[in-house]
Structures are given as structure tokens and as C-alpha cells.
Amino acid sequence: MHATSTLDRPSAPSEISPRSWRKAFKDINDALNQRQLWAHLGWQDIKQRYRRSVIGPLWITISMAVTVTALGLLYSQLFGQKLEDHLPYLAVGFIVWGFISNCINDGAEVFISNEGLIKQLPAPVSIHVLRLMWRQFLFFLHNLVVYFVLLLIFPQPLSWTLLLVLPGFALIALNGAWAIMVIGTISTRFRDIPPVTQSMVQLMFFMTPIVWNYDQFKSNPNPVIAERAQLAEINPFMHFLEIVRQPMLGSPIAWHHWGICLAITVVGWALALFVLRNYRSRVSYWV
């Protein structure tokens, strides 16, 4: 009988390949099941940052309150708006933008900053994404205190649409997760990406209606200014900002913002799953 050599034997089954959709989804599922780990690590990140501080994480709220108050007093005068209208508008914009920008900036270094943990702990790479998301969510809750204080000082015409804040923020969080996954993986391979990302986020801050009111410029009697103001619709960050800011301020809901955000979510997660499938196993080598 002819003996079959090792070289003649068929190759290993394809399912053991590190590049597979099954393993990409398994990575996310395993990370979600280990919520005690990433939740504890995220909370420890905040405690470590304010370890020897007297008031601890309350500095997050105080810093946001001082920034919003100072800029609100300044820009309400520059744009000729009432303080009771512009200050809540500015506060909500800063709170939501803080979550978005921190997800992107910190996401660019999410794997680089966890080099030791990635090399020593055999865990899904998605755990580091969830850890960062949880930490930013805690920051968001601290900053949200400023909104409730302003709500007491300057009451807003709220209605049932306030409930839209929950799916709106969930949509922002979903997009933050895929952005962290994609940018973090690329930054691990190309270390020039984090400073580029920070510069782009800073630029987008000025191009997004946070300190300036989009509706004010759009309704300007000067047709040239009104037409140019509509260019802000090209900015995707504006749409994510509006799906949360409009219900929080009791403004009329513009549903096209939701449609654009849902489209970006689908495309973004398709890209994230592709990156996770093809490069998940290389992260530990690149760091």
C-alpha cells in the first residue's frame, strides 16, 4: 500500500485561518461577554487619572462648566444672541462633541497605549475598544450634569422628543466603536496617524456648529451667507450632533439627520468588520 507523506496531505481546514468572518464576530461576542473586565479597566482609568485629587472626577464637570460659561458669555455677544438661548445650545454641543472627539483621538492610540496588556493577556482586541467606550461614556455622564444645571436656570421647551436622546446617543456610540476599531488598527501599523487625527478633529471642531448656531446663519437675510451656511450639511459630525441636541433643547426634529447617521453607521460597521476580519491577528505584532 502506498504511504501518503506529510507533504501530500491536504492543507488544514480553512476555519483555522486567522482571517475569517466567524472569528471577527467571535472577537466582538467574546469581548461583550467579558464586560466585567473592560468595565473594571475603564473605571480604573478614571480613578488613576484623578488618584490624588481631592474632588476626583468632579473636575470633569467643573472643567466643562467653566469652558461652557466662558465661551457662552463671549460668543453670545459676538453673534448677538440671548444668553439663555446660546448657552444651552453651546453646552449640549460641547458635551456631545467631547464624547465624539475623545473617541476618535483616544481611539487612534487605543491599541498602542495598551501594548503591554495586549502582549500579556490573551483577550479579544475588541475589549480595548469597549474599555475606551465605557470610559468616554463615564466622562459623558459627568459632563451631562452641566446640562441639567442649565436646564434649571434656563428652562427649555421640552416634549416627548426628549426620549430620542437615547437612540441618538446609542447611534453616536455605535459609530464611535467602529471609528475606534478602524482608526486604532490603522494607527497601530502607521504611527503617523494619531497626530494627523488630532489635527483633523481640531479642524472639524471649528467647522461644526458648536460655538456658532447653524440655524442663525441659515436664516440670515443675506442670501449669500444663508447659502454658504448650508455647506455645513456636508459635515457628517453636524448630523450626529443634531440628533442629540435637537431633542435636548426641545427643537423641531429634522429627520434627515437620522437618515444620514444611519447610512454612515451601516457603511462604517461594514468597514470595521472588514478591518477586524483581516487585521485582528496582526495587532499584537504591530504594537
N, C-alpha and C positions, 0 to 999 in steps of 0.2 A: 504493500500500500504506500502510495506516495505521501510523504510527510510535508505538511504545509509549514513553511518557515514563518518566522515572526514578521518578516518584511512583506510577505504575501498576504497577511491577514488584512481584513477590511479595517478602515480607519474607525476611530472612536465615534460613537453616535454624536450627532450634531448638537444634542441638547446640553452637552458639557461645554460647549463653546461659550466663552465669556460674553460674546455678542449674541444676545437673544432677547426677544421681547418678553419672554417668560421671566427671565432674570431681572429685566428692567422693572417690571411690575412687582416682582417679588421683593426687590430692594425697597420700593415705596411701602409695600404692605408690611414688611418686617419693621421698617422704621416707625410706622404708625402704631404697631403693636408694642413697641418699646417706648411708649410715651413717658413712663416714669423716668427713664434715663435722660431723654432730651429736655423734659420739663425741669428736672433737677439741675441739669447743667446750665440751662438758660437762666434759672433763678440764681444760681451761684455766680453767673457772670455779673449780674446786677449787684449782688452783695459784695463781690470782690471789688467792683469799681468804687463803691461807697463804704468800704470796710471801716475806715477810721473817721468817717464823717459823723457829726453829731446828729443831724436830722436825716441822714441817709438818702434814700431815693426821692425824698421830697424835694431835693434840689432839681430834679427833672421838672416838677411842676412849677417851682419858683422861677427857674430859668425861662420856661415858656411864657409865664405870666409877665415877666419883666420885658421880654422881647416883644410880645404882642402889644402891651400897653405903650411902649416907647414908639414903635412903628405905627401903631394906630393913631396916636396923637399927631405924629408927623404927617402921614400920608392922608389923613382925613382933611387936614388943612391944605395940603398941596393939591388934592383933587376936588376940593370944595364940597366935601360930603359931610353929613352929620355924623358925629362920633358914635351915636347909638346905632347907626346903620353900618358904618365901616368897621368898627372894632369887632363885632361878632363875625362879620364876613372874613376879616383878616385872621381872626383866631382859628376858625374852622379850617381855613386854607392852610395855615401853618401846622395845625395838628395832623391833618391828613398828609400834607406834603412831608412832614417829618417821618412818618411811617414809610412812605414810598421811597424817599431819598435814602434813608438808612438801610432799607432792604437792598437797594442797588449798591450803595457804597460799601457796606459791610459784606454784601454778598460777593463782591469782587475778590474778597480775601477770606471767604468762609472756609475753604479747604487749606489755604496757605497758613492761616493762623492756627489751624488745628492739626498741624503736621505731626506732632508727637502722638496725639490721640489716634490719628488715622493709622500710623505705623504700628502702634502697640495694641490697639483694640480692634479685633475683627468684627466690625459692625457695618451696617449698610451706610453708604455715603449720604443717603437721604436724611439720616439722623442729624447731620450737621446743618442741613437746610432747615429742618423743623426746630432745631435748637435756636437758630438765629431768628426764625419767625416768631417763636414763643417770646424771646427776649424783646423783640420790637413790639409785640402786642402788649407786653407789660409796660413798656415806655408809653405806648399809645394810651393806655388806661390812666397812667399818671397825668399825661397832658390833657386828657379829657376833663379833668377837674376844672381846668380853666374855662372850658365851655359852659359847664353848669353854673359856675360863679357868674359869668357874664349873662347867662340866661336869667338869673335872679335880678341882676342890675338893669339889663336891657331886655325885657320880655319880647319874644318873637311870636309871630302868628302861626304857631304850630298846629298841625292837624294829624289825621291818621297816617299821612305820608311819612311821618317820623319813623314809622316801622320799616320804611325802605332803607334806613341806615344799616340794618342788619345784613340783608342780602348785598347791599352796596359795599360794605366793608369786607364781606366774605369774598366778593369778586376781586377786590383790590388785593386781598391776602392770597388768593389763588394765583393772581398774576405776579405777586411778589415771589411766590415759591418757584415758579418756573423761571423767572428772571434770575434768581439766586443760583438755581441749578445750572443754567446756561452760562451766565457771566462768570460764575465761580469756577466752572470746569475750564473755560477758555483762559481765564486768568492764571490758573494753575500751570497751564502749558506755556503761556506767553505772559511774562511778568510785567510787561509794559501796559497791560490792560487796566489795572487799578488806578493809576494816575490819570489815564485818559477818561475813565469812567467818572472820576470825581470832577474833572473839568467839564464834562458834558452835563452832569447833574447840576452843577453850579450855573451853567449857561441856561439850562431849561428852567431853572427857578425864576429867572428874570423874564422868560418868555411865556410862563404860565400865569394865569390870572390869580395871583395870591395876594400881593400887596396892591394891585390895581384891579379895578372892577370891570369885568368884561362887558356886562350889560350897560354900564355907563358909557363906554366908548362906542358900543354898537348902536346906541340910541342917540349918538351925538348929531346935532343938526347939520354939521358939516358932512356932506356925503363922502368926501374923501377919507375922513377919519373913520366914519362908520364902515366903509367898505374894507379898509385896512384892518379894522378890528376883527372882522370875520375870518381873517387869516389864522386867528388863534384856534379855529376849529381843526386846523391841520395837526395841532399839537395833541398827541394821544393822552398826555398827562392831564390835560384840561378835562377830558371826558371822565376820567376816573375821579378827579376832584369833584366834579359836579354831581355825580351820582350819590355822593355822601353829603356834600354841602347844601344842595337844594332842599332835601328833607330836613336837615338840621336847622335851617334858617326859615323853614316854612314857605319857601319859594315855589312857584309853579314848576312841576316836573316836566323836563324836556326828555321825552323817551328816546330820542335818537342817541343820546349819550349812552344809554343802556345797550342799545343795539351795537354800537361801535365797541364798547367794552367787552361784550360777549364774543364778538368776532375776534378781537385781539386775544381773548382767553383761549379760544379754540386753537388758533394758529400758534400761540405761544407754547401751549402744552404739547402740541404735536412736535414742535422743535425740541422741547425739553426731553420728551420721551426718546426722540432720536439720539440726542446727546447722551442720555443715560444708557441707552442700549449699546452705543458704540464706544463710549469712553469711560464708563463707570469703573472698569477694572484698571484703567491706566492712572487714575487719580493718585493712588498710593505710590506710584512710581514717579509721577511728576512733582509731587510735593518734596 
